[in-house]
Amino acid sequence: MTASAPIPPPPSVPPATGGRAPFGWIALWVAVVVAAGVGVGIGWLLWAGSDNAASGSGPENAAADAAGACQAWNRVPALSKVYSDDEISRAYFARVGGAAALAQSAAQLDHRYDTLDKAFQNITRRLQTFTVKGAGAVAAHDKVTTLCARLDD
């Protein structure tokens, strides 16, 4: 019998693993993407500045509360769509409640927002009594929408 050849030493370069990047490169790319996102977010916040009514940070900023109420209200459909037994309708209902609370806060801080608060109280009353259909409900919805549009002017 002849002796077999010795086993060759392992290669000095590891074999290719199917094009997968080493973990270090993946971590680097994740860090770059996160840093870019944070940078864009901070830049946007600085660019928005304090001239935006909703960016008010003081506890007595009634304009910020009114603007927040109207921003929430602008994402509420007709009142008849607020009452239904699905997730979206419950979100609309919660949004109306939040908007009404912000309008009330704005009116307590600055009486110029009393009309907005009263319009939201009417909406809340309609939701509590299930009177969300008909001309009265449409008129109540339109009144809040009109008052909110005036805030943007």
Secondary structure as UniProt FT lines:
FT   HELIX           23..48
FT   TURN            50..51
FT   HELIX           53..55
FT   TURN            59..60
FT   HELIX           62..73
FT   TURN            74..75
FT   HELIX           79..81
FT   HELIX           87..109
FT   HELIX           111..113
FT   HELIX           114..128
FT   TURN            129..130
FT   HELIX           135..152
//
